[in-house]
């Protein structure tokens, strides 16, 4: 079968996690280290009525969340005598690529 040595193909299937009906998460690259693409330039086709309703619901929920959180009073947290700027947050904060 000489034709098998002429070309090499590697097929990789990576299913995305389903976030919700009609919601699509676009990746800006396939593998870590790949060049990123500008996902804002992707033609996403027409927007369905359910997507518009979801967006409207999301915006309303976000507005309500902002109203709720703006009324909250700051709460001091006891850090065990350690000043906040001395806390080691490296295990908590994940650096983005």
ChimeraX attribute file (.defattr): number of C-alpha atoms within 10 A of each C-alpha:
attribute: neighborCount
match mode: 1-to-1
recipient: residues
	/A:1	5
	/A:2	5
	/A:3	7
	/A:4	8
	/A:5	7
	/A:6	7
	/A:7	6
	/A:8	7
	/A:9	6
	/A:10	4
	/A:11	5
	/A:12	6
	/A:13	5
	/A:14	7
	/A:15	6
	/A:16	10
	/A:17	8
	/A:18	10
	/A:19	9
	/A:20	9
	/A:21	9
	/A:22	13
	/A:23	11
	/A:24	12
	/A:25	10
	/A:26	11
	/A:27	12
	/A:28	13
	/A:29	13
	/A:30	11
	/A:31	9
	/A:32	8
	/A:33	8
	/A:34	9
	/A:35	9
	/A:36	12
	/A:37	12
	/A:38	9
	/A:39	12
	/A:40	9
	/A:41	7
	/A:42	9
	/A:43	7
	/A:44	10
	/A:45	6
	/A:46	7
	/A:47	9
	/A:48	10
	/A:49	10
	/A:50	12
	/A:51	14
	/A:52	12
	/A:53	11
	/A:54	16
	/A:55	12
	/A:56	12
	/A:57	12
	/A:58	12
	/A:59	12
	/A:60	12
	/A:61	12
	/A:62	12
	/A:63	11
	/A:64	12
	/A:65	11
	/A:66	11
	/A:67	11
	/A:68	10
	/A:69	10
	/A:70	9
	/A:71	8
	/A:72	8
	/A:73	7
	/A:74	7
	/A:75	6
	/A:76	6
	/A:77	7
	/A:78	9
	/A:79	9
	/A:80	6
	/A:81	6
	/A:82	9
	/A:83	9
	/A:84	11
	/A:85	7
	/A:86	7
	/A:87	9
	/A:88	9
	/A:89	10
	/A:90	8
	/A:91	6
	/A:92	7
	/A:93	8
	/A:94	8
	/A:95	6
	/A:96	4
	/A:97	5
